[in-house]
């Protein structure tokens, strides 16, 4: 251990297990609680300081930071994933993927294109287009979606 970091070892709450409760850094000027998490492989204690808001005396990596009610409320209101896609945007993306796949089928039926088909699994909600009646049905359904406000 370096001279700059001094650690005090005291008896822990886990009976015979000893853990270091405090971490003293900056030449003895800063004293803080130490994370009590232990590695399952090496059985060594985490060397990071515990967060002040942690009820379990854990660092940020090991789950010491609780989510406040305000943060959870904002996440629930936005229904976002990583701050980008809302549920409405994901639904629009799915509908567009279905329409693109159906357009490819329609081009095959009408003999407008050649080449390989799109790879990958078909999106949820996909209905195949196998004849000219299916092409007409596809465009009527798309027109109904536009009239109902499904299109942006």
Protein Blocks (a to p, Z undefined) as FASTA:
>chain_A
ZZklccdddddfkljaccdfbdceehhlaccdddfbdcfklopacfbdcdfklmnlpafk
nopaccdfklmmmmmmnopghhlacfklmmmmmmmmmmmmmmmmmmmmnopagcjddedj
ddehiacdfbfklmmmmmmmmmmmmmnopaZZ
